[in-house]
């Protein structure tokens, strides 16, 4: 559903750092769509009212949702996509004729970026580092892409175990706790924590890199993260940061609003240049 000129936004708190307006403006220009894309700072306890006020305008066709409102958005929408149900969070709101649908494009963004780097996801054995919202949001799309198994590591074993249980409700027992004694070889290692922002490493043995897996850090900086540097020093040759995931999850949101699939590469290159 679309009304022109269309209006969309990203809700967050804080929100000033968001690159979503740059991304979606570049996507819209690929199709000559007159999109007005806004940053909306919502009070930490006032997402529902902010969403009500924004969507009171019929020209507002959708919204992205970032921290800390992905659970609030889950409660606000009328219906949920399969991705959002399994992820337990909403990062994209789509206006429909009969209300609002909540979706989660984070996992699709990750999988698409892996594919764009020619990283084979189908049949892969994955180590997921972290058990928070980023990990939970990514796992459904990884399963849909046909992974063989996913081991979950978190500093809090209880939190990791909870995510294993949640995942196996829909994953046919493909998820398990990471066990350092098992010495399983991994095809892809994904860091879904924010440790790299503090220049810190997960407390994991070097053996997780023994198979020279593809390595993905959801954090992106203006240089390789400390996690990426560690992987490279241990012989891993395919080491990727999370900028492409950001662009690809936005592209999926854009598709859900407009039914058009934008090209991600020019946006990715522009953001990479800005981030130098």
Secondary structure, 3 states (H helix, E strand, C coil): CCCCCEEEEEEECCCCCCCHHHHHHHHHHHCCCCEEEEEEECCCCCHHHHHHHHHCCCCEEEEEECCCCHHHHHHHCCEECHHHHHHCCCCEEEEECCEEEEECCHHHHHHHHHHHCCCCCCCCEEEEECCCHHHHHHHHHHHHCCCCEEEEECCCHHHHHHHHHHHHCCCCCCEEECCCCCCCCCCEEEECCCHHHHCCCCCCCHHHHCCCCEEEECCCCCCCCHHHHHHHHCCCCCEECCHHHHHHHHHHHHHHHHCCCCCCHHHHHHHHHHCC
